[in-house]
Structure formats: C-alpha cells, structure tokens
Amino acid sequence: MNLIASAVARLEETVKNSGCDEGSVSLTRNPKLAVCQYPRGVCVEACFGDRRGHVVTPDPIQACTKVSFMFGAPLNSPVERTAACAIVNAVTAFFCINRRVNPCEESRHAACLSGLAQALAGARVYAAGDTRGPLTGITITEDPADADVLLVVGPGLISNEGLAAVEEALGKKRVICLGPSTAGVATLLGIEHWCPYGH
C-alpha cells in the first residue's frame, strides 16, 4: 500500500458510519486559484459539501465521483493519486481535521521561505516533486540518498519517482511536506508539515 493509499485508509476509518463516504465530490482544474509558491503544476480543486481542497499536480483530472471511489483502491497511477490527494484535502477540511487548505498571501512568501531556510540550516535537502523556483538559502542535493531532509511538494506525492523517494525516507530521515497540496496526507499520517501562514 503506497503512502497516499495509507492516508486514504486512515480517512476511511475517520468517516466510517458518517454517511459522508457516499458523498459526491467534483474535481476541476482551477487555474485562477492562488497556489503555494513551492510546487509547479496544474491546480486541481476538489469540492465536497461546502469545503474545497486542492492539489498542484503534473497529472490533472476533471471528474465527478464519490469519496468512496478511493477506499481500498491501490492508487497506482499518478492521475488516481491526484484525485485522491485533492479529495483527501477537501474531506479533511470538511471534518475540520485539516486547517491548511489555502496558501498564504503572496506578501508572506518571502517570510515563509526564509523561515524554512532557517529551519533547514546546515542540512542537505532533496526536493521531492517539481518546484517553481530556487529554494533560496537551502542546500539542495539531486540525490535523495545524500539528503538529510526530504521536502515534499504536491507533485512529489503524485509522481512515481517522488513518491518512491518519500516512502524510502520515512522513518529514516526527516520528511517535511510543504503547503496545502500535501496537508491532508501529512495530517492523516502524522508527517511533519510546513505551511506557517496558510489558512
């Protein structure tokens, strides 16, 4: 069972007997939505009840489905993982488990990156997933085996390569999920999450 499927299994237990598992959820591309400064990709937004969650992904999808579609599914393809991450973010927001579903204002970007660089001072860092720009002030390595810390953006949970690197590092190295795209999975699985100004 991959990391996202494990988070989905945890969510399934959380919503059990609530009736929400058969609730409808819509997945749409939303290029107008403000997104976190770190990940690069297309924004896919999930709407569940009156709550929304999103994920920035290299593998976008648009569909209408039910929350239960992902329960017990292996989620082996990047498109399935995109859908699952977006739905997890929306449903955990609906249940008030996840309180970081929206990115910070652009005026906070510099403070967020500066704080992250300070928290990672002296560490070699591997970025799992495609990032939009240089992680200024952070020592980056291209080899996850050489890293002290893995930073995970949304595409890092969704791509085969990124997910494999994260799963290999968990329990052995510090793993930090960045931004709203990763918030639901991080919250459900107890993985460190960095989004100090998100809401």
C-alpha positions as CSV (number, residue, x, y, z in Angstrom):
1,M,0.0,0.0,0.0
2,N,1.5,3.3,-1.0
3,L,1.6,6.4,1.2
4,I,-1.5,8.0,-0.3
5,A,-3.5,4.8,-0.1
6,S,-2.4,4.6,3.6
7,A,-3.8,8.1,4.1
8,V,-7.0,7.2,2.4
9,A,-7.4,4.1,4.6
10,R,-7.0,6.4,7.7
11,L,-9.6,8.7,6.3
12,E,-11.9,5.8,5.6
13,E,-11.7,4.9,9.3
14,T,-12.3,8.6,10.3
15,V,-15.5,9.0,8.2
16,K,-16.9,5.5,8.9
17,N,-20.6,5.4,9.7
18,S,-20.9,9.2,8.9
19,G,-22.6,8.7,5.6
20,C,-20.1,11.0,4.0
21,D,-18.3,8.2,2.2
22,E,-21.1,8.2,-0.4
23,G,-21.0,11.9,-0.7
24,S,-20.4,13.4,-4.1
25,V,-17.2,15.2,-4.9
26,S,-16.3,17.2,-8.0
27,L,-12.8,17.6,-9.3
28,T,-12.0,20.5,-11.6
29,R,-8.9,22.3,-12.9
30,N,-8.8,25.8,-11.4
31,P,-6.0,27.9,-13.0
32,K,-7.4,31.0,-11.2
33,L,-6.9,29.7,-7.7
34,A,-4.0,31.1,-5.8
35,V,-1.5,28.4,-5.0
36,C,1.5,27.9,-2.8
37,Q,4.8,29.3,-4.0
38,Y,6.7,25.9,-4.0
39,P,5.0,23.4,-6.3
40,R,4.9,23.6,-10.1
41,G,2.0,22.1,-12.0
42,V,-1.8,22.4,-12.6
43,C,-4.2,23.2,-9.8
44,V,-6.9,20.6,-9.3
45,E,-9.7,21.6,-6.9
46,A,-12.0,19.2,-5.1
47,C,-15.4,20.3,-3.8
48,F,-17.0,18.3,-1.1
49,G,-20.0,19.7,0.8
50,D,-19.2,23.3,1.4
51,R,-15.4,22.8,1.6
52,R,-12.8,22.8,-1.0
53,G,-9.3,21.4,-1.2
54,H,-6.7,21.4,-4.0
55,V,-3.5,19.8,-5.1
56,V,-0.9,21.1,-7.5
57,T,0.0,18.2,-9.8
58,P,1.7,17.3,-13.1
59,D,-1.3,14.9,-13.8
60,P,-4.5,16.9,-13.7
61,I,-8.0,15.3,-13.8
62,Q,-11.6,16.6,-14.0
63,A,-14.4,14.3,-12.9
64,C,-17.4,13.8,-10.6
65,T,-17.2,10.9,-8.3
66,K,-17.8,9.7,-4.7
67,V,-15.5,9.8,-1.8
68,S,-15.7,6.0,-1.6
69,F,-14.1,5.6,-5.0
70,M,-10.7,5.7,-3.4
71,F,-11.4,3.4,-0.5
72,G,-9.5,0.1,-1.0
73,A,-8.1,1.3,-4.3
74,P,-4.3,0.8,-4.8
75,L,-4.0,4.3,-6.3
76,N,-1.1,3.1,-8.5
77,S,-1.4,5.8,-11.2
78,P,-0.4,9.5,-10.9
79,V,-3.9,10.5,-12.0
80,E,-5.6,8.4,-9.3
81,R,-3.2,9.9,-6.7
82,T,-4.0,13.4,-7.9
83,A,-7.7,12.7,-7.4
84,A,-7.1,11.1,-4.0
85,C,-5.0,13.9,-2.7
86,A,-7.5,16.6,-3.7
87,I,-10.4,14.7,-2.2
88,V,-8.4,14.0,1.0
89,N,-7.7,17.7,1.3
90,A,-11.4,18.6,0.8
91,V,-12.8,15.9,3.1
92,T,-10.3,16.5,5.9
93,A,-11.2,20.2,5.7
94,F,-14.9,19.3,5.9
95,F,-14.3,17.4,9.1
96,C,-12.0,20.2,10.4
97,I,-9.0,17.8,10.6
98,N,-7.0,19.8,8.2
99,R,-6.9,23.6,8.7
100,R,-4.3,24.4,6.0
101,V,-6.3,24.2,2.7
102,N,-5.4,27.6,1.3
103,P,-2.0,29.1,0.7
104,C,-0.7,32.2,2.3
105,E,-0.9,35.6,0.7
106,E,1.9,36.4,-1.7
107,S,3.2,39.0,0.7
108,R,4.1,36.2,3.1
109,H,6.1,34.1,0.5
110,A,9.5,35.6,1.5
111,A,8.9,35.1,5.2
112,C,7.8,31.5,4.6
113,L,10.9,30.7,2.5
114,S,13.2,32.5,4.9
115,G,11.8,30.6,7.9
116,L,12.1,27.3,6.1
117,A,15.7,28.0,5.2
118,Q,16.5,28.8,8.8
119,A,14.8,25.6,10.0
120,L,17.0,23.6,7.5
121,A,20.3,25.4,8.1
122,G,23.2,23.1,7.7
123,A,21.1,20.2,6.2
124,R,21.4,18.7,2.7
125,V,17.9,18.8,1.3
126,Y,16.2,16.8,-1.5
127,A,13.1,18.3,-3.1
128,A,10.6,15.6,-3.9
129,G,8.5,17.0,-6.7
130,D,8.9,19.8,-9.2
131,T,9.3,23.2,-7.6
132,R,8.6,26.5,-9.3
133,G,11.8,28.3,-8.4
134,P,15.1,28.0,-6.5
135,L,14.8,27.3,-2.8
136,T,17.0,30.2,-1.8
137,G,19.1,29.7,1.2
138,I,18.6,25.9,1.2
139,T,21.4,23.4,0.3
140,I,19.8,21.2,-2.4
141,T,21.1,17.8,-3.5
142,E,19.8,15.9,-6.5
143,D,20.2,12.5,-4.9
144,P,17.7,11.6,-2.1
145,A,20.2,9.2,-0.7
146,D,22.6,12.0,0.1
147,A,19.9,14.2,1.7
148,D,19.4,14.8,5.4
149,V,15.9,16.1,4.8
150,L,13.3,15.5,2.1
151,L,10.9,18.4,1.3
152,V,7.8,17.2,-0.4
153,V,5.5,19.3,-2.6
154,G,2.3,18.1,-4.2
155,P,3.9,16.7,-7.3
156,G,6.3,14.7,-5.1
157,L,3.4,12.7,-3.6
158,I,1.9,12.1,-7.1
159,S,4.8,11.2,-9.3
160,N,6.2,7.7,-9.2
161,E,9.7,8.9,-8.6
162,G,8.8,11.4,-5.9
163,L,6.5,9.0,-4.0
164,A,9.2,6.3,-4.1
165,A,11.8,8.7,-2.6
166,V,9.4,9.8,0.2
167,E,8.4,6.3,1.1
168,E,12.1,5.2,1.2
169,A,12.9,8.2,3.5
170,L,10.1,7.9,6.0
171,G,11.3,6.6,9.3
172,K,14.9,7.1,8.3
173,K,15.2,10.8,7.6
174,R,13.3,14.0,8.3
175,V,10.5,14.4,5.8
176,I,8.6,17.7,5.6
177,C,5.5,18.2,3.5
178,L,5.1,21.7,2.1
179,G,1.9,23.7,1.5
180,P,-1.8,23.0,1.2
181,S,-1.4,20.3,-1.5
182,T,0.2,17.9,1.0
183,A,-1.7,18.9,4.1
184,G,-4.4,16.2,4.2
185,V,-2.0,13.3,3.7
186,A,0.5,14.8,6.2
187,T,-2.2,15.4,8.8
188,L,-3.7,11.9,8.5
189,L,-0.3,10.2,8.7
190,G,1.4,12.4,11.2
191,I,4.1,13.6,8.8
192,E,5.7,17.0,9.6
193,H,4.1,19.7,7.6
194,W,5.3,23.2,6.8
195,C,2.7,25.9,6.0
196,P,3.1,28.6,8.7
197,Y,0.9,31.2,7.0
198,G,-1.6,29.1,5.2
199,H,-5.2,29.0,6.3
